[in-house]
């Protein structure tokens, strides 16, 4: 029995540019960083949604972190935003943030606008990344670059949670960056301590 091959629809130049724009994860100095797997989307091997979604562990951990922060922080003083918050830190440069803790008064004017937020959060928490790392040697290089960008832009503390290695990196301006096991306590903000291992154990 002869099988018929399904021909992929060839995208027009306009359609390809539109799709490529949707696949931009972040932008640094005008240069795009795409979602991991963007080439497969352009080649018709994956739908757009497939590369934008989080893994089960990533989504669950972010949910637990948000629940923890909401139950421990003063909601009148701080606003906790998630879902890939777009932070515009300079012209033609923006970063997506998994979890961002903002001072309410500073971010309040931007909360009802359909735009990237131009004020730095006090704390950023990142859980892995959805970024395409083909232009980097490794996740570490990308994480360090993004962390330094955020600190230079006014973020006071950047926290990375790496699920594969079960490590936590805590970086602050003008201080030594710390990498530790996620079974160890670390400070999130204003002496609020957190332990990823215990958080996952429930």
N, C-alpha and C positions, 0 to 999 in steps of 0.2 A: 504494500500500500504506500502510495507516494504522499509524503507530508509536505504541506505548504509552509513556506517561511513567511512570518509576519514582518513586513517591512516597517522599519522605524520611520516615523514622520520626520522629515528633515526640517529643522527650524529655519525660519527666515532670519536675516540679520537682525531685524527689529525684534523678533520674538526671542532670539538668543540674548540680545542686550537686556531685554526686560527680565528674562530669567536670571541672567548673571547679576543684575542689580538686586534681585530678591535673595540671591545667595550670599550677599555680603554680610559677614558676621560682625566685623568691626572695620574701622578705617583709621590708619595712622599716617599722618602727614600726606593725606590724599591718596595713599595706596591701600587698596582693599585687602582684608584678611577674610577669606571665604569660609563657609561652613565646611567641616570635614565631610568628604564624599561629594563635593560639588561637581567634580568631573563626571561622576556616574549619573548625576541628575542631568547635566548638559548632554550626555550621550544617550539619555533615555532609559538608562538601566535602573534608576531609582526615581520615585516621585519626590517632589520638593519637600514634602512633610517628613519623609524618612530621615533626612539629614538634620532637621531642626528639632526633632524629638530628643528627650532625655532618656537615659537608661533607667530601669526600675530603681536601682540603687541610688543613682544620682537624684532622681525625683523624690524618692522617699526620704533621703538624707536632708535635702533642701526643705521639705515639709517639716521634718522634725526640728530643724534649726529655726525655722520661722515660728513654730509653736513655742519653742523655748524662749526666743527673744520676746515674743508678744506677752508671754506670761511673767517675764522678769524686768522688762524695761518700762520706764515711765512713758506712757503713750501721749501724755500732754507735752512732753519734752522732745520725744523722738518719733520719727516716722520710719517704719521698716518697709522697704519696697523690694519686690522680687520679680521673677518672670523676665529675666534678661533686660534689666533697666538700662536704657541708653544714656550714658554720661558723656556730654560734649565738653571736653576739657581744653580744647583749643581749636582754631580754625582747621577744618578738614580732618579732624581727629576725634573719634569717639570710641568708647569701649562699652561692651555689654557686661552687666554685673548680675551675678546670680542673686546675691542678697546685698542690700545697701542700707546702712543705718544713717539717716539724715537727722540733723537738728530741725525740728518742726518749723520754727520761725524762718529759717533760711530757705527751706524748700517749699514752703506753703504757697508762694506765688506761682509755682510751676506745676502744682499737682493736678490742676484741671485743664492743663494745656496739652494738646496733642503734638508735643515736641520733645526732643531730647532735653534732658535736664542739664543746665549749665553750671550748677553749683556742686562742689565736691561733697560727698558723704563723709561722715567721720570715720566710718568703718565699712570695709567691703569684705564679703566672704565669698570665695569662689570654690566650687566643687567640681574638680576636673575641668574640662573644656570641650566645646563643640567646634573649636577652630581647626581649620586645616593646618597641619604642622609641616607640610612638605617643604616649606622655605626655611624651616628651623632645623637645627640638629636634633632636637628632642623637645619634649614637653617642658623640661626645666628651663631651656632658653626662652621659650615663649612666656612661661610664667614669670620669669625674672624681668623680662622686658615690660610686660603688662604691669607688674607690680611697681617697677620704677616709674613708669608713666603716671600711675595713679598717685604715688607718693609725691612726685614732682608737681602734680596738679592740685595738691592740697589735702588729699586723703590722709588721715592720721595713722590708720592701721589697715593693713591688707592681710587677710588670712586665707590660706589655700588649704583645702582638704583633698588629698589624693587617695582615691579609693583602691587603686591597684597596689600601691606600696603601703597603704595604711599609715601615711605620714601627714603631719600638719606643719605648714610653714607660716610663721608669724613675722611680718615685716613692719617696721615703724621708721619714720623719718629720723635720720641722724642716730640710729641705733643699730646694733648688730642684729641681723636677721637670724631667726631661730628655726631649725627644723627638728621636729621631735615625733615620737610615736603617737598615734591618735588615742592611745590608752592613757596618755598623760594630760593633766589639766593645763589650760592656757587661758589668758585673759582676753575677753572679747571687747569690753568697754567698761570704764568706771569700776574696776575691780570685780566685774561679773565674770566668774570663772566657768569654763565649759570643758567637758570631756567627751569626745566623740564616741569612744568605746562604750561608755556608760549610757550615752544618749541612745545608741543603737540597741543596747540591751533592754532599754525601757525601764 
